[in-house]
């Protein structure tokens, strides 16, 4: 049974208020047998839902033989206990449902650690409601009496102490994993222009990722099919290759504990040079989903700035391209035009079967962002600096190479972004305009 109490400030799809919760419940393996919605100016303190609607909810559960009630809000432990006592059914709130989905989808070691920490943080303040026996464990004489005499401690206190101990261990292990991931992201950003696919859950990010690369990401028409960031090289042509990342989808009212646990995974999006925001333009709630994505990105960026005190300057927000996915499903072709007026540069797309024209147009947009203004230059690099040579080979269109006296002279068409990045990174490169530099040979000289 699905239930919701919508307040004046609540955000939901008025045409299908419980549509998203229905999808989440079905993804978790539930069969939805009924729905109940109430509109109130403010929630009831004890039960969130009004007393009359609570009696109606109980009758609906009995009539449909529903075993679980899922609320489209985050409820307090006391509210859950009060509702369960009244209706005699198990009660879940939105946060616990999403956590359950994440737990069932977590496949990597890092994702499992993050989900366990989020579940522990969610459960900890609710331990009291889980125990109806708070009697003291009193020590008795005889065998095993040593160390157990005296007032002892409640089972609740024991569980809290164990939970705190496990939480500290998880935080330490996750911190190590995330520190390693941040180093990998930082090094990748030095060598490549990075592009992140972001958007609401089930918008088609993984399908697009597979269409553009040989990534092999799991793609399914259901929420949270992707829980880990997958990164692959994307060849844009003309000698330019970038790194494309498929990220975890966002959702309205994503549990704060989950955001905190998946911080490094979500932060990878904000560390990209360019974001492709994938929007399911065919969804009636596309407007709400776009707002949720923008607010979540803003929150992650602000948290990242606060979390890294070593940053001397504020990290700028990445540039964005809005991709209007699933445009082929639209009956009214005016929708893309409305979005293009609202967000200039928005591009209709079909990730399931993109046309060659759509793919090339997207490559051109990303290539322009990656290169900046393109100039033909001659770059002289010591042969001992293999990393810088590799960066130039990846980021520029090399037209000719000449090896002599321990250096390589590369005539290349390179963008201003790449030149600035090389200079800022302290690379040992001498830059010359191609017209001013001596001619380089078109053939490659093989050296030992």
N, C-alpha and C positions, 0 to 999 in steps of 0.2 A: 504494500500500500504506500503510495506517495502522498506526501502532505506538505503544504507550504502556507506561510503567513506572510503576505506581502505588505510592506509598509509604504508610505508615500515616497520614500527615497529609494526603494528597492529597484534594482535593474533586472528586467526579465523580458522575454518575448511575449507581448500581450496576446498575440495570435495563438500561441501554444505555450502557456506559462511553465508547464512542467516538461516540455520537450527535452531539454538538456538533461534534467535529472532522470528522465525515463531512459535516455541513451546510456547514462552512467550506470544506472541500476542494471540494465540488460547486459552491459559490458562486464559487470561484476558477477553475472550468472543468475540474476534474479528474474522471476516472471512477474510482471506488473499486472495486478488484478483489479486495481482501483486507484482513483486519485481524488484528492480533496484540497481545495484552495480557499483561503480566507483572506479578506482585506481588512486591515485594522490600522488605526492611527498610531498605535504603539503596541508592543508585545505584552502579553500577560506575564508578570514577573515569575510566577511559579511554574507555568507550563508553556509559555510562549504563545500557545494557541488559546483561544477563548474557551470557557467552560462548556458552552453550548456546542461548539464545534468539536470539542474533545469527546463529548458523549456521542455525537454523530460519527466521529472517527471510530469509536469503539464498536458501534453498531455495524459500520461498513466492514470492519475487520471480521466480525462474527459472521456476517452474511456471505463474505467472499472467502472465508477461512484463511485470511492472510496471516502469515507467521511473523512478518517483520514490517515495521513502519519506518520509512526513510523520509526525513525532513530536509527541505532544501535550504537549511541554515546551519550555522554552528550553534549548538545548544550547550548550556552549562551542565555539569554533572548532576546538579540537583533537579534541573528541568527534565533531564532524561529519566531520572529515578521517579519523579512524580508522574510523568506520562506513562511509564511502564506499569506503575502501580495502579493507575486508573484503567488502562486498556488491557492489561494482562498480556502484552506482546513485547517482543524485543524491539528497541528503538535505536536507530542509527541516525546521526546527523550527516550533513554533506561532507564534512571533513573526514569523518571515519570511512565513508564510502569511497572517497578518492584515495585515501591511504590504502584501503583494501585493494583497489585496482592497481595502484603502484606496486604493492607487495606481490601481486600475482604476475606482474609483467617484468619485475626486476630480474635480470639474467646475469649481469656482470657483478663482480665482487663489490665494486664501488657503489653501484645502484642498490644492492642489498644492504650495505652498511648505511646508506643514506635513508632508505625506507625504514630500517629498524630504528634509527635515531629519531626520525619523525614520529613513528608510532609510539616510541617511549616518551617523547615530549608531550604527545597528545594524551597518553594514558596516565602519566604521573599525577596531574591534578585531579584525576578521576578515580584514583585508587580507593578513596574513602567510600565512594558510592558502590564500588565493586565488592565491598566486604560488609556483610550484615552481622558478622561475629567479631566484635572488637574486644572480647574478653582478654584478660591478661594470661600470658603463658607463665604459670606459676611453677617454680621448682618444687620437686618432691624428693623425699629421702630415697635411699637405696641406690642402686646402680644408675649412673648417669646424673646423680643429684649435684655433683660438684660443678660449680659454674652456672647452675640453673636456679639456685635458690634466690629468694628475694622477689621484688615486684616483677622482674622480667621486663618484657616489652610487648606491645601489641603486635598482632600480625601485620597491621597496617604499617607500623614503624619499621618492621623487618623488611616488608616489601619496598618501602620507600628507600631504605638504605641500600638494598640490592639494586634498585633501579638507578639510584645516583651513581653507584659504583660502575654499573654497565654503561651508563651515559658517558662518564668520563673516559672509559676505555674506547667507546665508539668515537668520541670526539678526537682523541689522540690519533686513532687509526685513519679517520677521515681526513684529518689535517695533513697527515703524511701523504695520502693519495692526492689531495687537492694541491699541495705544494708542488708535487711532481708534475701534475697536470698544468699548473700555471707556468712552470718552467718550459714545458713542451709548447704551450701556446705562445709564450714570449719568443721562443726561438723560431717557431714557425712564422710568426708575424715579421721577423727580421728577414727571412728568406723569401717569403711570398706575400703577395697581396691576398688578403683573406676576405671571404664572403660568407655570411651566415644566413641560413634560411630560418626565419622566425614566423610565428603566427599562432592563431588559435588552434587548439587541438582538433585534429581531423580536418584541417584545411587543405591537406594535400601536399605537405612539405616533403615527406619521404617519397611519394610518387614522383614529384618534380626532381628530387635528388637523384633518383634512379634513372630518370629520363635524360639528365644532363651528364651523369658520370656512370662509371661501372661500379657504383658503390654497393649495390645489393642490399640496401636497407629494407627492413621489414615494413611493408606498407599494407594497411588494412583499413577498411571503412568503419572505424570505431575509435573512440577516444583513447588517447595515450598509447598508441601503438609503438611510439618511440620514447624510450626512457634514458637513452644514453646518446651523447653527441658522437656522430660518425663524420669523419672528414676524409675527403678524397680530392685528388688533383682534377681540375677542370681545364681542359685545353680550349682556349678561346680563339685559337688560330693566330697566324702571323707571328709565331714565336712567343706568344704570351700564354702563360699557364698560371692559374690562381688556385687557391685551396678553398673548396666549398664544404661547409659544415651543415649537417642536418641536426637540428636541436629539439629539445623537449618542447611540446606544445603548451601554450598557456590556457588558462580556463578562468572563468569568472569565480571570484571568491576562492582562489587557490589557498589552501591552508597555510598559515604563516610558518608553522613548523616545517612543512614540506619545502617552502621557499628557502628557509634557512639551511635545511639539510642539503638541498640541491644547489646551493649558492654557486659553487665553482662551475657546475654544469651549466647553469643559467648565465653566469657571468661570461662564459665563452662567447655568447652572442654579442655582448657589449664591447668585447675586445676586438671584434672584427673591424676591418676597414670599411666594409659596406654591408648593409643588411637588405636582404630581399624579403619584404613582408608579404607573405602568402595569405590572401583573403579569399574565403569561399563566398564569392559574390552572389551565388545562387541561394545562400541561406537567408531566410527571412530576418534572422537576427544579426546580419552582417555588420550593421552599424554598431551594435553593442559589442560585438567581437573585436572590431577595429579599435574601439575605445579601450577595451580591456588590454589589448596587446600594447598600445601606446603607454598606458598607465603602468603596466608591468615592466616594460622596458625602462621607463623613467625610474621606477622604484629600484630595479636592479642596478642601474647606473649610479644612483645616489648611494646605495649600500656599498657598492664597489669603491666609490670615492672615499667613504668614511672608513671602510675596512682596511684600506692600504695607506697607512700613514707615511709610507716612504715616497709616495708620489709628490713631487715638488709642485706640479701644476695640475689643475683639474683636467681629467680625461674628457675630451670632447665627445659628444654624442656621434655615433657613426652616421654616415649618409644613408638614406633609405631609398629603395625602389619598391613601389606598391604593385604587386602582381595580382590581377583580378582573376583568380583561378575559377575553374568550373563555369566559365562564361558560356560554354556550349549548352548548359542546362537551362539557361534563361529563356523564358517565353517573351518577356518584354526587353527588347534590345536597348531601351532607354537607360537601364541601370548602369551599364559601363560608362555612358556619357555623363551621367550624374556624378559618378565617382571621379571621372577624369576632370570635371570642372572643380570638384572639391580638392582633389590631390593631383595637381598637374604632373603629367608624365606617367600616370597609372596606365598599365598595359593589360588588356584582356588576354587570357591564356587558357590552355587546356592541358594540364599536366599528364593526363592519362595517355593522350595521343597528340602531342604538340606537332604543329606543322613545321616544316623546315624554316619557313619565313619567321614564325614566332621564335624559334630557337636562335636564329641568326640575329634577330632584332634584340633579343635579350643579351646575347654575347656582345653585340656592339655597345649596348648601354653599359654593361659591366666593364668592357674593355676601355671605354672612354673614362670611366671613373678610375680604373686601375692605372692608366697611363698618364692622364692629364694631357697637356699639350705635348705633342710628339716632335722631337727634333732628331736629326741625324748627326751623330757625334762619333768621335774616336776616343775610346777609353783605354788607357794604358794601365795594366795591372801586373804586379809581380807574379810570376808563375808559382811562387811559394804560397800565395794567398788563394788557395783553391776554393775557399768558401765564397769569397767575393766574385770570383769567376763564375761559380755555379749560380749565384744570385743574378748576375747579369744575363747568363744564358736562359734562366727561367723567366725573367721579367722583361726582357727586351727582344727585339727581332734582330738577331745578329746577321749582318750581311756579308762580312768577311773577317778573316782572322789572319794575323801575322805573328810568328814567334821569332824573337831575336833577343840576345843578350839578357836572358833570364826574365823577360817580360813577354806578355801577349798584348797585342794591339787589336782591339775589337772595334770594327766599324759597325755601328748598330743604330737602329731607330728606337729611341728610348724616350719615355715620358718624363715630364718634370717631376712627378711623384717619385719615380725610381731614382732620379738624380738626387733629389733632396734627401731621400732615405739613405742613400749611399754616403752622402756627405755627412749627414747627422750621425750615422753609425761609425764614423771614423775609418771608413774603408780607405785603403791605400790605392787610390785611383787618381790618375791625371786625366782631366776632362778637356777635350778640344773640340771646337766646332768642326764638323767634317770638311767644310769648305776651306778652313784655315789649316787643316792638318795635312801632312804629306800623304799621298795616296797609299792605301794599303792593298795588298795583293788579295785577289778573290779566292785563290786556292789556299787550302789549309796545308801548312807545312807540318809534317809529322816529326815529332821530337821524341827521344827516348824518355 
